[in-house]
Amino acid sequence: MKTPGVFISATGAYLPERMPVERAVAQGLLGEAEARRYGIQSVTVAGDLPAPEMALRASRQAMQRAGQDPAALSLLLYVDTWYQGPHGWCPQYYVQRHTGSGQATAAEVRQACMGMFCACELAAAHLMASPEHTASLITSADNYNTPKIDRWRSTPHAPLGDGACALLLTRKSGFARLEAINSVTLPQYEERHRGSIPLFPPEATLDTGLDLGKVKEQWLSTTRVDPREMATLVTRTMLEVVDKTLREASLDMSEITRIAFVNWSEERVRERAAVPLGLPMSRLTWEYGRTIGHIGASDQVLSLDHLLVSGELNAGDNLLLLGTGVGANIACMAVRILHRPHWA
């Protein structure tokens, strides 16, 4: 989808203290072999700081950076992957209330670690739909410091970090322009992250924990799906999505300065992104990602924020935000940097 006239006026980020992986190994939270396989240096750990509070801090930073009047927002989307608070409670309204975002449409988006792409697609369409829609806030936050998930072992490709991001999209000019965004779903693989677990009663109501690696192994042992064929199809689909996004953005891969991908292990990032795209790891954001871990749906926007603040992106640079996740879902968006924002 081409997104003419949609700009990014600011990013926001909140990251708690980093815990070195060496300390996790020393405490018996992670094995030395697993740590070496991940290649991750440290993971952000929020303790008992609620995810919605982190989202609020990232959102306030984004709006302060942009000089955005919260009451002028026409849409607020809250993205998450893990539990946010009390049963039956909606975290988006917490951010809306405490930022003073008026009575804008507010909704929660749950699409695992690909949720920010879905939210950006919805927000861009919202802004293009009516001249009355002038600004949309998207935020994402997770805190995995809970008993039902082991941040070090529950996912097979990277330890989980806590944190939040925010992205402010606007019809007014910003420091960057959103050129295009596309996503594709391969629903034939939805069972990969479900296995034989029954749909009722919901697992959240039971005394069980999340172990995506175990579920995936269980699924592979009971299905006729060839994991190599699945990986090939996911990769081919990802390249098609990238190609379509580049065409719509009138860009060539040689014009892409950096690629923000999922903060997985070095092996996984190389296998799923660098090699298929024919790029060195230095063009991706893994060196930064390995210092914070896989922060739910926030990885790519946090990388964008880091590249701006560290001075690694300048006027005329182009960035691809890219990811694959549960679903299986593949998405890509192209961003052109128009100028260095003053807050960077």
Salt bridges, closest charged atoms under 4 A:
GLU32 OE1 - ARG36 NH1 3.91
GLU34 OE1 - ARG153 NH1 2.78
GLU53 OE2 - ARG57 NE 3.28
ASP80 OD1 - ARG110 NE 3.58
ASP162 OD2 - ARG151 NH2 2.76
GLU179 OE2 - ARG177 NH2 2.95
GLU179 OE2 - ARG336 NE 3.14
GLU190 OE2 - ARG194 NH2 2.64
ASP226 OD1 - ARG228 NE 3.37
ASP243 OD2 - ARG247 NE 3.05
GLU266 OE2 - ARG270 NH2 2.87
GLU271 OE2 - ARG268 NH1 3.82
GLU271 OE2 - ARG272 NE 3.46
GLU287 OE1 - ARG290 NH1 3.47
ASP299 OD2 - HIS294 ND1 2.65
ASP305 OD1 - ARG65 NH1 2.71
GLU312 OE1 - ARG258 NH1 2.80
GLU312 OE2 - HIS306 NE2 3.55
